[in-house]
Amino acid sequence: MESAYEPKKYESKIYKLWEESGFFNPDNLPNQDGPAYSIMIAPPNITGSLHMGHALENTISDILIRHYRMKGFKTLWLPGTDHAGIATQNVVEKDLKKQNLTRIDLGKEKFLEKIWEWRKKYGDIILNQLKQLGCSLDWSRTRFTMDENYQAAVKKAFEHYLEKGMIYQGEKVINWCIKDQTALSDLELEYVEEKGKLWHIKYPIKDSNDFVEVATTRPETMLGDTAVAVNPDDLRYKKLIGKTVIVPIINREVLIIADQMVDKDFGTGAVKITPAHDMADSDTGERHNLKFIKVINEVGKIINVNDEFNGKKIIEARELVISKLKELGLLVKEEEITHNVAKCYRCGSTVEPMLSKQWFLKTKLLAEKVLTAIEKNEVVYKPERWKKIAEEWLKNIRDWCVSRQIWWGHNIPMEGNSNTFDTWFSSALWPFATLGWPKQTEDLKKFYPSNVITSARDILHLWISRMIFSGIEFMGEVPFKEVYIHPTILALDGKRMSKSLGTGIDPLVLIEKYGADATRFGLILQINHDQQAVRFDERSLISSKNFINKLWNVSRFIQMKCEENKSDSISSLKPITLADQWILSRINRLTDSITKKIEKYELGEAAKELYEFTWHEFADWYLEISKFQNENPETQNNTVFILKSSILNLLKLLHPFIPFVTEEIYGQLTGLKQNNDLLIIAEWSKVDEKLINQTAEEEFEKIKNLIIKIRNWKMEQKITFKEIVDYNSESEDKAILTKPEIKDLIEKLTKTKLIS
């Protein structure tokens, strides 16, 4: 072994070794009788490249898969990518723009050909990047949400819902992206804090000199107002309920209605109702049987008003409305405000709520089934707080707008036009469509339901909740037993990572700089299982790289000692010395602790414990003591045997976290001869209760404390470590020194002569 571990020298070689072994595929694992353990990857978009969220999420999944594989489970981690309808169409349209072309110029058929060409060239980039991270996915089962079999699954799901009367077409208020020319769900919006204005407007009361004052950030929508609402308990307006007000400019007569949705303590306590252009107003409109008047169309222009307004863009109409209100003396005031504005999650354009004819899926009954499954603990959330968040959304669920006005995606079977399914409609089928559904395949029998899904919180409702109700609906049971929501990775200053804003960090750059193992370990060290977010600190990767080099050098030392001594003649562990008893007891406790932490998703805590033990117990203490035990012919070979046994156990516990370096060291220490000797399928360390020795641990802790005490005394006295001096033992220390071998060990480790 070289004096320093060089990731670039080993990582690609080792990954190739794993791939050639076939052990990523559960069908090739030695233990074919083991129970199944499966994870379905959160399929990255074909437009994507690895970011820090991907790096963390897939490191977590890989830790779990490697752990259970070593425990003898038939492990399947199924890879794949999502066609990402809007995102992919945007990317290809941008390419066309460079050639002064649009998708309209090409036509649908030619445009889709371009997308398939793009997908073939770039669509698997992110999967190859996952290999650089060390992810042990079964590449032979790679799936894509536009594969022929997957398309059959989407069609089957639609037909099922249609037959049950759960899919319908209707006009409802949806979120519309004018740039992408498509509907979006509430969950596909991103809210951005922007400076804006709040306009206070007088709505005259009919046959009166009085008026009602309302406030709005979108004055152009007043052109479609069909009511003004107040809270029924608001004493200021009680006498006005049922009266008529005049909508300024267009002089439409509308009623003042009472509705509990109005917050009487916010603003003026009176709100304008535009049912065709606001989600909440739409609900109010349905409750009060109001008229829905669409005044903004899909290209962002005014319609259904008059010649003065029709055809104007939104911002032009807004300016004209404000100008006319001023002329009429109906503009009370204009306030500068900062508010959250809904943006398209793909292109960043401001979203316009508007009445639109779309396809919807009834979700109330589906949501109720999920709530029942949660109540019965058929699916468990980790950390537990996400359970309440999921339940809250499910209890207030809206019908799901599943149609999108784009060309790339799964066509809605009932239509000959350009409508396709929402990308999330197809990805909601991922846990079983990837295993061959609607066919009843062997994979479906073996690996459904999967054991866990891990994801960031931002797609808890978009994807996870929808997968659960899809699994129950089509498979009769939940698609996974546990949901682990991992922390979000933020920049060091606490801001969201963004490549466009220059706050993003490329994991591939970190892998190039520190190696995959240090990148993985450095990420995991920074998380706690109950955190919501982590401020990424690159210093953790530096610590991890140093830790890996420490492990490498410790292993080099042990390998050298194995070559010098005949420890192979020893067949079982015999803790001869107190140090032997202590290290074997500690390693068995560590094995128990790490196993439990991994299986409870306490991965950050497990990584920290492995770090501390390897460096500060095994290397700093037992390894140093072993040098002196090697001087004794009676303990020499036994000490080397314990060293080798201990490091092999440690490599097993560390392997899920830092797979490359542990595989390399393990192979060098064991003399890898064939694939079945690889660490990736080595048996997970077992706890030997007979070796756990509380008395030995307590006694050794006293020795450690005395050694630290003497070393600190030498430092205070400015005595160099190598200088041998007398040390007068204090009375409380004398009990520790009764055994000659203990006294001798302390003297050697402190370079002192102890005087009792």
C-alpha positions in Angstrom: 0.0 0.0 0.0 1.2 3.5 -0.9 1.9 6.1 1.8 -1.2 8.1 0.8 -4.6 7.2 -0.6 -5.1 8.6 -4.1 -8.8 8.5 -5.0 -8.3 9.0 -8.7 -6.0 5.9 -8.9 -8.6 3.6 -7.4 -12.2 4.8 -7.8 -12.9 4.0 -11.5 -11.0 0.7 -11.2 -13.1 -0.3 -8.2 -16.4 0.8 -9.7 -15.6 -1.3 -12.8 -14.8 -4.3 -10.6 -18.2 -3.9 -8.9 -20.1 -3.6 -12.2 -18.3 -6.7 -13.6 -19.1 -8.7 -10.5 -22.8 -8.2 -11.2 -23.6 -7.8 -7.5 -25.6 -4.6 -8.1 -28.2 -7.0 -9.6 -30.1 -8.9 -6.8 -30.4 -11.9 -9.2 -26.6 -12.4 -8.9 -26.1 -12.1 -5.2 -24.7 -15.2 -3.4 -27.6 -15.4 -0.9 -30.7 -16.0 -3.1 -32.7 -17.0 -0.1 -32.4 -13.7 1.7 -35.4 -11.4 2.1 -35.9 -8.7 -0.5 -34.9 -5.1 0.2 -35.6 -2.5 -2.4 -35.4 1.2 -3.0 -36.7 3.1 -6.1 -34.5 6.1 -7.0 -36.2 9.4 -7.1 -35.8 9.6 -10.9 -33.7 12.7 -11.9 -34.8 14.7 -14.9 -33.1 13.9 -18.2 -32.2 17.6 -18.4 -30.4 17.5 -15.0 -26.8 17.2 -13.8 -25.8 16.2 -10.4 -26.3 18.8 -7.7 -25.8 18.7 -3.9 -29.3 17.5 -3.2 -28.8 14.6 -5.6 -25.4 13.9 -4.0 -26.9 13.7 -0.5 -30.1 11.8 -1.4 -28.3 9.1 -3.4 -25.5 8.8 -0.9 -28.2 8.1 1.7 -29.8 5.4 -0.5 -26.5 3.9 -1.3 -25.6 3.6 2.4 -28.9 1.7 3.0 -28.5 -0.6 0.0 -24.9 -1.5 0.8 -25.8 -2.1 4.4 -28.7 -4.5 3.7 -26.8 -6.2 0.8 -24.0 -7.1 3.4 -26.7 -8.3 5.7 -27.7 -10.9 3.2 -30.8 -9.2 1.7 -31.7 -9.5 -2.0 -31.2 -5.8 -2.6 -32.6 -3.9 -5.5 -31.9 -0.2 -6.0 -33.7 0.6 -9.2 -32.4 3.5 -11.3 -34.1 5.6 -14.0 -34.9 9.0 -15.3 -37.9 11.2 -15.7 -38.9 12.7 -19.1 -39.5 16.0 -17.3 -42.1 17.4 -19.8 -41.8 21.1 -19.4 -38.1 21.2 -18.5 -37.0 19.1 -21.5 -39.2 20.9 -23.9 -37.7 24.2 -22.7 -34.2 22.9 -23.2 -34.8 21.7 -26.7 -36.6 24.9 -27.6 -33.6 26.9 -26.4 -31.4 24.9 -28.7 -33.8 25.6 -31.6 -33.8 29.3 -30.8 -30.0 29.4 -31.6 -31.0 28.3 -35.1 -33.7 30.9 -35.3 -36.3 28.1 -35.2 -39.3 27.3 -33.0 -41.2 24.1 -32.3 -44.1 25.5 -34.3 -41.7 25.9 -37.3 -40.8 22.2 -37.0 -44.3 20.8 -36.2 -45.0 18.3 -33.5 -43.6 15.2 -35.2 -40.3 16.7 -36.1 -40.0 18.5 -32.8 -40.5 15.2 -30.9 -37.8 13.6 -33.0 -35.5 16.4 -31.9 -36.3 15.7 -28.3 -35.6 12.0 -28.7 -32.3 12.9 -30.3 -31.5 15.2 -27.4 -32.5 12.5 -24.9 -30.2 9.9 -26.6 -27.3 12.3 -26.5 -27.7 13.9 -23.0 -30.4 12.0 -21.1 -28.1 9.6 -19.2 -25.5 12.1 -18.2 -26.8 12.2 -14.6 -26.8 8.4 -14.3 -23.2 8.3 -15.2 -22.5 11.0 -12.7 -24.1 8.8 -10.0 -21.5 6.1 -10.9 -18.8 8.6 -10.0 -20.4 9.1 -6.6 -20.2 5.3 -6.1 -23.9 4.5 -6.3 -24.6 0.8 -6.5 -27.7 0.8 -8.6 -28.8 -2.2 -10.7 -28.1 -0.6 -14.1 -29.6 -3.6 -15.9 -33.1 -2.5 -14.7 -32.7 1.2 -15.7 -36.1 2.7 -16.5 -37.3 5.8 -18.3 -40.8 7.3 -17.9 -41.3 7.4 -21.7 -40.3 3.8 -22.3 -42.9 1.8 -24.2 -43.8 -0.3 -21.2 -44.1 2.8 -19.0 -46.4 4.4 -21.5 -48.6 1.3 -21.3 -48.7 1.8 -17.5 -49.8 5.5 -17.8 -52.5 4.6 -20.4 -53.8 1.8 -18.1 -53.9 4.2 -15.1 -55.9 6.7 -17.1 -58.4 4.1 -18.3 -58.8 2.8 -14.8 -59.6 6.3 -13.4 -61.9 7.1 -16.4 -63.9 3.9 -15.9 -64.4 4.7 -12.2 -65.5 8.2 -13.0 -62.5 9.8 -11.3 -61.1 11.6 -14.4 -63.2 14.4 -15.8 -62.7 17.4 -18.1 -64.0 20.7 -16.9 -63.4 24.4 -16.6 -61.7 25.4 -13.4 -59.2 28.0 -12.3 -55.7 26.7 -12.8 -52.2 28.2 -12.7 -51.1 29.1 -16.2 -47.6 29.8 -17.4 -47.8 32.3 -20.3 -44.2 31.6 -21.4 -44.5 27.8 -21.4 -48.2 27.9 -22.5 -49.3 25.3 -20.1 -51.2 24.6 -16.9 -49.2 24.0 -13.7 -50.3 22.5 -10.4 -50.2 24.5 -7.1 -47.2 22.3 -6.2 -45.2 23.4 -9.3 -45.1 27.0 -8.2 -42.1 28.7 -6.6 -42.8 31.8 -4.6 -40.3 34.6 -5.0 -40.2 37.7 -2.8 -40.6 40.8 -4.9 -41.2 44.5 -4.5 -44.6 45.5 -5.7 -47.6 47.8 -5.0 -50.9 47.5 -3.2 -53.6 49.7 -4.7 -56.6 50.7 -2.5 -59.7 51.2 -4.6 -63.2 52.7 -3.9 -66.1 50.5 -5.1 -69.2 52.9 -5.0 -72.3 51.5 -3.4 -75.3 51.7 -5.7 -77.8 54.6 -5.1 -75.5 56.0 -2.4 -72.6 58.3 -1.9 -70.8 55.7 0.2 -68.3 53.2 -1.1 -66.4 50.1 0.0 -62.6 50.2 -0.1 -60.7 47.1 -1.3 -57.0 46.5 -1.8 -55.3 44.5 -4.6 -51.9 43.8 -6.1 -53.5 42.9 -9.4 -55.8 45.8 -10.3 -56.3 44.6 -13.9 -58.3 41.6 -12.6 -61.0 43.9 -11.3 -62.2 43.8 -14.9 -63.5 40.3 -14.1 -64.9 41.0 -10.6 -68.3 39.6 -9.8 -68.6 40.3 -6.1 -67.1 42.0 -3.1 -66.8 39.8 0.1 -66.7 40.7 3.8 -66.7 38.5 6.9 -70.2 37.9 8.2 -69.0 38.8 11.7 -67.5 42.1 10.7 -69.7 44.7 12.4 -68.4 47.4 10.0 -70.0 45.8 7.0 -73.0 43.9 8.5 -75.6 46.4 7.2 -74.0 46.3 3.7 -74.3 42.6 3.1 -76.6 42.0 0.2 -76.3 45.6 -1.2 -74.9 46.3 -4.7 -71.6 47.9 -5.5 -70.4 49.2 -8.9 -67.1 47.8 -10.2 -65.3 50.9 -11.4 -64.4 51.6 -15.0 -66.7 48.8 -16.4 -69.6 49.7 -14.2 -70.7 46.1 -13.5 -73.2 45.8 -10.7 -72.1 43.1 -8.2 -73.3 42.1 -4.7 -71.6 42.4 -1.4 -71.5 38.9 0.0 -70.6 37.4 3.4 -68.0 34.6 3.5 -65.9 33.3 6.4 -62.8 33.1 4.1 -62.4 36.9 4.5 -60.0 37.9 7.3 -61.7 40.9 8.9 -58.4 41.9 10.5 -56.4 42.1 7.3 -56.4 45.2 5.1 -59.8 46.9 4.8 -61.7 43.7 5.7 -63.4 43.8 2.3 -62.0 41.9 -0.7 -62.8 41.9 -4.4 -63.8 38.6 -5.9 -62.6 37.6 -9.3 -63.7 33.9 -9.6 -62.0 33.3 -13.0 -58.6 34.6 -12.0 -57.9 33.6 -8.4 -57.9 30.1 -6.7 -59.5 31.3 -3.5 -61.9 33.5 -5.3 -62.9 30.5 -7.5 -63.8 28.6 -4.3 -65.8 31.6 -3.1 -67.5 31.9 -6.5 -68.6 28.2 -6.4 -70.0 28.6 -2.9 -72.1 31.7 -3.9 -72.9 30.7 -7.4 -71.1 33.7 -8.9 -70.5 34.3 -12.5 -67.0 33.4 -13.8 -65.8 36.1 -16.3 -62.4 35.3 -18.0 -60.7 38.6 -18.8 -57.1 37.4 -19.4 -56.3 34.8 -22.0 -53.6 32.2 -22.4 -51.1 34.6 -24.1 -51.5 37.2 -21.4 -53.9 39.6 -23.1 -57.2 41.1 -22.1 -60.4 39.7 -23.5 -64.2 40.0 -22.9 -64.0 43.7 -21.7 -64.3 46.4 -24.4 -62.3 47.8 -27.4 -60.3 50.0 -25.1 -58.9 47.0 -23.1 -59.2 44.0 -25.4 -55.9 42.9 -26.8 -53.7 44.8 -24.3 -51.0 42.9 -22.4 -51.4 42.5 -18.7 -49.0 45.3 -17.7 -50.5 47.7 -20.2 -54.0 46.9 -18.9 -52.8 47.5 -15.3 -51.4 50.9 -16.2 -54.7 51.9 -18.0 -56.8 50.7 -15.0 -54.7 52.8 -12.6 -54.9 55.8 -14.8 -58.7 55.6 -15.2 -59.2 55.1 -11.4 -57.2 58.3 -10.8 -59.3 60.2 -13.3 -62.5 58.9 -11.6 -61.1 59.8 -8.1 -61.5 56.2 -7.0 -57.9 55.4 -6.3 -57.5 55.9 -2.5 -53.7 55.2 -2.2 -50.8 53.3 -3.6 -48.5 51.4 -1.2 -45.0 50.1 -1.8 -44.9 46.5 -0.5 -42.8 43.3 -0.6 -44.8 40.2 -1.3 -44.5 36.6 -2.5 -45.2 36.2 -6.2 -46.0 32.8 -7.8 -43.5 31.8 -10.5 -43.3 28.8 -12.9 -40.9 26.3 -11.3 -39.2 25.7 -14.7 -39.0 29.1 -16.5 -39.4 31.6 -13.7 -42.2 33.5 -15.3 -45.0 35.0 -13.2 -47.9 32.6 -13.1 -51.5 33.8 -14.0 -54.4 32.0 -12.3 -57.1 31.7 -14.9 -60.2 29.7 -15.9 -59.2 26.9 -18.3 -60.6 23.7 -19.7 -58.5 20.9 -18.4 -58.5 17.3 -17.3 -58.8 16.7 -13.6 -58.4 13.7 -11.3 -60.8 13.4 -8.3 -58.4 13.0 -5.3 -60.6 13.2 -2.2 -61.2 9.4 -1.9 -57.6 8.6 -2.9 -56.4 10.9 -0.1 -58.7 9.3 2.4 -57.1 5.9 1.7 -53.7 7.4 2.3 -54.8 8.9 5.6 -56.1 5.5 6.7 -52.8 3.9 5.8 -50.9 6.5 7.8 -53.2 6.0 10.7 -52.6 2.2 10.6 -48.8 2.8 10.4 -48.7 1.1 7.0 -46.4 3.9 6.0 -44.2 5.6 8.5 -42.6 9.1 8.2 -39.0 9.8 9.4 -38.6 12.3 11.0 -42.2 12.0 12.4 -43.1 15.7 11.9 -43.5 15.1 8.2 -46.4 12.8 9.0 -48.5 15.8 10.2 -47.5 17.9 7.2 -48.5 15.1 4.8 -51.8 14.6 6.6 -52.6 18.3 6.5 -52.2 18.4 2.7 -54.2 15.2 2.2 -57.0 16.5 4.3 -57.2 19.7 2.2 -56.5 18.2 -1.2 -57.9 19.7 -4.4 -58.7 17.8 -7.5 -55.5 17.4 -9.5 -55.2 19.1 -12.9 -53.4 16.4 -14.8 -53.3 17.9 -18.3 -50.5 20.0 -19.7 -50.4 21.9 -23.0 -47.1 20.7 -24.2 -45.9 18.3 -26.9 -43.3 16.2 -24.9 -44.9 13.7 -22.6 -47.6 11.0 -22.4 -50.5 11.9 -24.6 -54.0 12.0 -23.0 -55.7 9.1 -24.8 -59.1 10.9 -25.1 -57.6 13.7 -27.1 -56.3 14.3 -30.6 -54.8 17.7 -29.6 -51.5 18.5 -27.9 -52.5 17.9 -24.3 -50.2 15.6 -22.4 -50.3 14.3 -18.8 -48.6 16.2 -16.0 -45.1 14.7 -15.5 -46.1 13.9 -11.9 -49.0 11.8 -13.1 -46.6 9.4 -14.7 -44.0 9.5 -12.0 -46.7 8.8 -9.4 -46.7 5.2 -10.9 -42.9 4.9 -10.5 -42.8 2.3 -7.6 -44.7 -0.3 -9.6 -44.6 0.7 -13.3 -40.8 0.3 -13.1 -41.3 -3.3 -12.0 -43.4 -4.1 -15.0 -47.0 -3.2 -14.0 -49.6 -3.6 -15.4 -48.1 -7.0 -16.2 -47.8 -9.2 -13.1 -44.0 -9.7 -13.3 -41.6 -11.6 -11.0 -40.0 -8.3 -10.0 -43.3 -6.9 -9.0 -43.9 -9.9 -6.7 -40.4 -9.8 -5.2 -39.8 -6.1 -4.8 -43.2 -4.4 -4.3 -43.7 -2.7 -1.9 -40.2 -1.3 -1.6 -38.8 -0.6 1.9 -38.1 3.1 1.9 -38.3 6.2 -0.3 -35.9 9.1 0.5 -36.5 12.6 -0.8 -36.2 16.3 0.0 -39.2 18.0 1.5 -40.1 19.9 -1.7 -41.6 16.9 -3.4 -43.4 15.4 -0.3 -46.8 16.3 -1.9 -45.8 16.5 -5.6 -44.5 13.0 -5.7 -44.5 11.0 -2.4 -48.2 11.5 -1.4 -49.3 10.8 -5.0 -47.2 7.7 -5.2 -48.8 6.4 -2.0 -52.4 6.9 -3.3 -51.4 5.5 -6.7 -49.9 2.4 -5.0 -53.0 1.8 -2.9 -55.3 2.3 -5.9 -53.5 0.1 -8.4 -51.6 -2.4 -6.2 -53.9 -2.6 -3.1 -51.1 -1.6 -0.7 -48.7 1.3 0.0 -45.7 1.5 -2.4 -43.1 1.8 0.4 -43.1 1.2 4.2 -41.1 4.2 5.2 -40.6 7.8 4.0 -37.4 9.4 5.0 -37.3 13.1 4.3 -33.6 14.2 4.3 -32.4 17.7 5.1 -32.1 20.4 2.3 -28.6 21.4 1.5 -28.1 25.2 1.7 -25.1 27.4 1.1 -23.0 28.3 4.1 -24.8 31.6 4.5 -28.1 29.8 4.8 -29.4 30.7 1.3 -30.8 28.3 -1.2 -28.2 26.8 -3.5 -28.6 28.0 -7.1 -26.3 27.7 -10.1 -27.9 30.7 -11.8 -27.3 32.8 -8.7 -23.7 31.5 -8.3 -24.5 29.9 -4.9 -24.5 26.4 -6.2 -21.7 23.9 -5.7 -21.0 21.1 -8.2 -20.5 17.8 -6.4 -18.4 16.6 -9.4 -15.9 19.4 -8.6 -15.8 18.2 -5.0 -15.3 14.6 -6.2 -12.4 15.7 -8.4 -10.9 17.7 -5.5 -11.4 15.3 -2.6 -12.5 12.0 -4.0 -16.0 10.4 -3.9 -15.6 8.9 -0.5 -14.6 12.1 1.2 -17.5 13.9 -0.6 -20.0 11.3 0.6 -18.6 11.1 4.1 -18.2 14.9 4.4 -21.9 15.4 3.4 -23.2 12.7 5.8 -21.1 14.1 8.7 -23.0 17.4 8.4 -26.5 16.0 8.8 -28.6 14.9 11.8 -31.6 12.7 11.1 -34.1 15.3 12.4 -32.7 18.4 10.7 -34.7 20.3 8.1 -31.7 22.0 6.5 -27.9 21.9 6.5 -25.5 24.8 5.8 -22.9 23.1 3.6 -19.4 23.5 4.9 -16.5 22.3 2.7 -14.3 22.0 5.7 -16.2 18.8 6.5 -14.8 17.3 3.3 -11.3 18.2 4.2 -11.8 16.5 7.6 -13.2 13.5 5.7 -10.2 13.3 3.3 -7.8 13.4 6.3 -9.9 10.7 8.0 -9.6 8.5 4.9 -5.9 9.0 4.8 -5.7 8.1 8.5 -7.7 4.9 7.8 -5.4 4.1 4.9 -2.2 4.5 7.0 -3.6 2.5 9.9 -4.4 -0.3 7.4 -0.9 0.0 6.0 0.6 -0.5 9.5 -1.6 -3.5 10.2 -0.8 -5.0 6.8 2.9 -4.6 7.5 2.5 -6.3 11.0 0.5 -9.2 9.3 3.4 -9.8 6.9 5.9 -9.8 9.8 3.9 -12.0 12.2 2.2 -15.4 11.9 -1.2 -14.3 13.1 -2.9 -16.5 10.5 -2.3 -19.5 12.8 -4.8 -18.1 15.3 -8.4 -19.1 14.6 -10.3 -17.2 17.3 -10.2 -14.0 19.2 -8.5 -14.3 22.6 -8.5 -11.0 24.5 -5.3 -11.6 26.5 -4.6 -8.1 27.8 -6.9 -5.5 29.2 -6.3 -3.4 26.1 -7.5 -6.4 24.0 -10.6 -6.8 26.2 -11.3 -3.1 25.9 -11.0 -2.8 22.1 -13.0 -6.0 21.4 -15.7 -4.8 23.7 -15.8 -1.4 22.2 -15.9 -2.7 18.6 -18.9 -5.0 19.4 -20.7 -2.0 21.0 -19.9 0.0 17.9 -21.2 -2.7 15.6 -24.5 -2.8 17.5 -24.7 1.0 17.6 -23.9 1.6 13.9 -26.3 -1.1 12.8 -29.2 0.4 14.8 -28.4 4.0 13.6 -28.3 3.0 10.0 -31.6 1.2 10.3 -33.2 4.2 12.1 -31.8 6.6 9.4 -29.5 8.3 11.9 -26.7 8.3 9.3 -25.0 11.5 10.3 -24.8 10.3 13.9 -23.4 6.9 12.7 -20.8 8.6 10.6 -19.6 10.8 13.5 -19.4 7.7 15.7 -17.4 5.8 13.2 -15.1 8.8 12.7 -14.5 9.2 16.5 -14.0 5.5 17.1 -11.6 4.8 14.2 -9.4 7.8 14.8 -9.6 8.4 18.6 -10.1 4.9 20.0 -8.7 2.4 17.6 -5.9 4.5 16.0 -4.9 6.7 18.9 -5.1 4.1 21.6 -5.2 0.4 20.6 -2.9 0.8 17.7 -0.3 2.7 19.8 -0.6 0.1 22.6 -0.2 -2.7 20.0 3.3 -1.5 19.3 4.3 -2.3 22.8 2.3 -5.6 22.9 4.2 -6.7 19.8 7.4 -6.6 21.8 6.1 -9.4 24.0 6.4 -12.8 22.3 3.4 -14.1 24.3 1.0 -11.5 22.9 2.7 -10.6 19.6 0.7 -12.8 17.2 -2.5 -12.4 19.1 -2.2 -8.6 19.0 -1.7 -8.7 15.2 -4.7 -11.0 14.9 -6.9 -8.6 16.9 -5.6 -5.7 14.8 -6.5 -7.4 11.6 -9.9 -8.7 12.9 -10.7 -5.2 14.2 -9.8 -3.3 11.0 -11.8 -5.8 8.9 -14.8 -5.2 11.1 -14.3 -1.5 10.9 -14.0 -1.7 7.1 -17.4 -3.5 7.0 -19.0 -0.8 9.1 -17.5 2.0 7.1 -18.1 0.5 3.7 -21.6 1.8 3.1 -20.3 5.3 3.8 -16.9 5.2 2.0 -17.2 2.3 -0.3 -14.2 2.8 -2.6 -11.3 3.1 -0.1 -12.8 0.3 2.1 -13.1 -2.1 -0.8 -9.5 -1.4 -1.8 -8.1 -1.8 1.7 -10.2 -5.0 2.3 -8.9 -6.5 -0.9 -5.3 -5.8 0.0 -5.7 -7.2 3.5 -7.5 -10.3 2.5 -5.7 -11.0 -0.7 -8.8 -10.8 -3.0 -8.8 -13.8 -5.3 -12.3 -13.9 -6.8 -15.5 -11.8 -6.9 -17.1 -13.6 -3.9 -14.3 -12.1 -1.8 -15.4 -8.5 -2.5 -16.3 -6.4 0.5 -19.5 -5.3 -1.2 -21.0 -8.7 -0.4 -19.0 -9.5 2.7 -21.1 -10.5 5.7 -22.1 -7.5 7.9 -20.3 -7.5 11.3 -22.2 -9.4 14.0 -22.2 -8.5 17.7 -20.5 -11.1 19.9 -22.1 -10.5 23.3 -19.4 -12.6 25.0 -16.8 -10.0 24.1 -18.7 -7.0 25.6 -17.0 -6.4 28.9 -18.2 -3.4 30.9 -15.6 -3.9 33.6 -12.7 -3.9 31.1 -14.1 -0.7 29.5 -14.4 1.1 32.9 -10.9 0.0 34.0 -9.4 1.0 30.7 -11.1 4.4 30.8 -9.3 5.0 34.1 -6.0 4.1 32.5 -6.7 6.4 29.5 -7.6 9.3 31.9 -4.4 8.8 33.9 -2.3 8.8 30.7 -4.0 12.0 29.5 -3.4 13.5 32.9 0.3 12.7 32.9 0.8 13.9 29.3 -1.0 17.2 30.2 1.3 17.5 33.3 4.4 17.1 31.1 3.1 19.8 28.7 2.4 22.2 31.6 5.9 21.5 32.9 7.3 22.2 29.4 8.8 18.7 29.3 9.1 17.2 25.8 7.1 14.1 25.2 10.2 12.0 24.5 12.0 13.0 27.7 11.7 10.3 30.4 11.0 11.8 33.8 9.8 10.7 37.2 6.1 11.1 38.0 4.8 11.0 41.5 1.5 9.1 41.4 -1.4 10.7 43.3 -3.2 8.6 45.8 -6.3 8.1 43.7 -4.2 6.7 40.9 -2.4 4.1 42.9 -5.2 1.5 42.5 -4.7 1.6 38.8 -1.0 0.8 39.1 -1.3 -2.4 41.1 -0.8 -4.6 38.1 2.8 -4.5 36.8 1.8 -4.8 33.2 -0.5 -1.8 33.5 2.2 0.3 35.2 4.6 -0.7 32.5 2.1 0.2 29.7 1.4 3.7 31.2 5.2 4.3 31.6 5.8 3.5 27.9 2.8 5.6 26.7 3.8 8.6 28.8 7.6 8.3 28.8 7.7 8.5 32.6 8.9 6.4 35.6 5.9 6.2 37.9 6.7 6.6 41.6 4.1 5.1 43.9 
